[in-house]
Amino acid sequence: MAHAFERNGDSLTVRVQGRLDIKTSPELEADLEPQLEGISTLTIDLAQVNYVSSMGLRLLLAQQKRMSKQGSMIVTNVADNVMELFEETGFADILTIA
């Protein structure tokens, strides 16, 4: 899994590639944490993500909780199979998906 950060003022976009699973989610979380200081809008771009496990869901939920205290979070470019997972787990109702 690869990821890239793009900061523009108080907005941060994270472009994730590959899988969000038990191996990759902790790495992304560790890299993301220091980037969130002073951020009011977090966008997580999943255009290149083809699989999300329960660890990936946990990561998204943790970031949603954090950002609800300091601003907002948007998840974009969700593949059909990942959207199906979000709908089955109720995450489609929790996350702001654009």
Buried (B, 14 or more C-beta within 10 A) or exposed (E): BEBEEEEEEEBBBBBBBBBBBEEBBEEBBEEBEEEBEEBEBBBBBBEBBEBBBEBBBBBBBBBBEBBEEBBBBBBBBBBEEBBEBBEEBEBBEBBEBE
